[in-house]
């Protein structure tokens, strides 16, 4: 039977308050230790994890998260996006977890080695949703610019507009939830296509 003709299954699990707290504590520890790591080390650690995972031909749910991790790194490296100051630091704090050599689950374990990383990427993506959305819109505008579409904004104008919107959304979100993340967050990890 052809792999593409086989049905996929979706396995969901919910992180309860204690489970979520455990992972949030790990992320908080990485953020605290962020001061001990320079920007390049943090970026290189996250990049290396994504490449290592993608080279291992992982399941689709891992691939989709590693692509998200690569987007987080790209936000920091993109010279046109120029993420600066506290905006840059927010992303670096999330990425700091991936530059820590002590993993919850060793990456070399087949099938489950990247599970903890996937959970942390989901938590980081939840935390950085305004940044990821703004960057995706910025990249779309850049493509429109390359295609000479009439609605495309100049790079500087687009960057300023999308980053301003990103900050507004982050402030609104922080006011609505009281803090980033939430015990009600459900992580769906194992379905095809992420």
Buried (B, 14 or more C-beta within 10 A) or exposed (E): EEEEEEEEEEEEEEBEEEBBBBBBEBBBEBBEBBEEBEEEEBBBBBBEBBEBBBEBEBBEBBBBBBEBBBBBBEBBEBEEBBBEEEBBBBBBBBBBBBBBEEBEBEBEEEEEBBBBBBBBBBBBBBBBBBBBBBBEBBBEBBEBBEEEEEEBBEBEEBBEBBBEBBBEBBEEBEEEEEEBBEEEBEBEBBBEEB
